[in-house]
């Protein structure tokens, strides 16, 4: 399951499922509300996400593109060591602002 919440004006999506298979549709659904905003700003909190597979990486890039088309921004935060390695080794991390902590990612929108 993926949960949508807000910290001030920033949307936060968090979940406990791997970014793979059927969970990707749930992830997409969690972002639907964010993407209906004029200039969407969101953080995907990866703290409890155990794994990201190739389909999950593609979905992250697709979501980033959708945010950018609306002049918004999607940032990543709190990835565990495995997910952090997956993002780094595949080069996907270079397409995002990635933060070790959720609070840092949310705060970066203010800077």
C-alpha positions in Angstrom: 0.0 0.0 0.0 1.1 3.6 -0.7 -0.1 6.5 1.4 -0.5 10.1 0.3 0.0 12.8 2.9 1.1 16.5 3.0 3.8 18.3 4.8 2.8 21.9 4.3 2.3 22.4 0.5 4.5 19.3 -0.3 2.9 16.0 -1.2 4.6 13.0 0.4 4.0 9.5 -0.9 5.2 6.6 1.3 4.8 2.9 1.1 5.9 -0.5 2.2 5.6 -2.5 -1.0 8.4 -3.1 -3.5 8.4 -0.9 -6.6 7.5 -3.8 -8.9 4.7 -5.7 -10.4 1.1 -4.9 -9.3 2.4 -2.4 -6.7 3.3 0.0 -9.5 -0.4 0.6 -10.2 -0.9 1.4 -6.5 2.1 3.8 -6.7 0.6 5.5 -9.7 -2.7 5.9 -8.0 -1.1 7.5 -5.0 0.4 10.1 -7.3 -2.8 10.9 -9.1 -3.9 13.5 -6.6 -0.5 15.3 -6.8 -0.4 15.4 -10.5 -3.8 17.0 -10.7 -2.3 20.1 -9.0 -1.2 23.0 -11.1 2.5 22.8 -10.3 2.9 19.5 -8.4 5.7 19.1 -5.8 6.2 15.8 -4.2 8.6 13.5 -2.3 8.6 9.7 -2.6 9.6 8.4 0.8 11.5 5.1 0.1 12.3 4.4 3.7 10.1 1.3 3.9 10.3 0.2 0.3 12.3 -3.0 0.2 13.2 -3.3 -3.5 13.0 -1.5 -6.8 13.0 -3.6 -10.0 13.5 -2.5 -13.6 9.8 -1.8 -14.1 9.8 0.3 -10.9 12.8 2.3 -12.2 10.9 2.9 -15.5 7.8 4.0 -13.6 9.9 6.5 -11.4 11.3 8.0 -14.6 7.8 8.2 -16.1 6.5 9.9 -13.0 9.4 12.4 -13.1 8.6 13.2 -16.7 4.9 13.8 -15.8 5.9 16.1 -13.0 8.3 18.1 -15.3 5.6 18.5 -18.0 3.6 20.3 -15.4 6.6 22.4 -14.2 6.7 20.4 -11.0 9.3 18.4 -9.2 9.5 14.9 -7.7 12.2 14.1 -5.2 13.3 10.8 -3.6 14.1 10.3 0.1 15.2 7.7 2.6 16.2 4.9 0.4 17.5 1.8 2.2 21.0 0.7 1.2 19.8 -1.8 -1.4 17.4 0.7 -3.1 20.1 3.3 -2.9 22.5 1.0 -4.7 19.9 0.1 -7.3 19.2 3.8 -8.0 22.9 4.6 -8.2 24.2 1.6 -10.2 21.4 2.0 -12.9 22.0 5.8 -13.1 18.4 6.6 -12.2 19.5 8.6 -9.2 21.1 11.1 -11.5 17.6 12.1 -12.8 16.3 13.0 -9.3 17.2 15.0 -6.3 17.9 12.2 -3.7 18.0 12.9 0.0 18.9 10.6 2.9 16.0 11.9 5.0 12.4 12.9 4.2 12.7 16.2 6.2 15.6 17.2 4.0 13.8 16.5 0.8 10.7 18.4 2.0 12.8 21.3 3.2 14.7 21.5 -0.2 11.5 22.9 -1.8 11.8 26.0 0.4 15.4 26.8 -0.5 
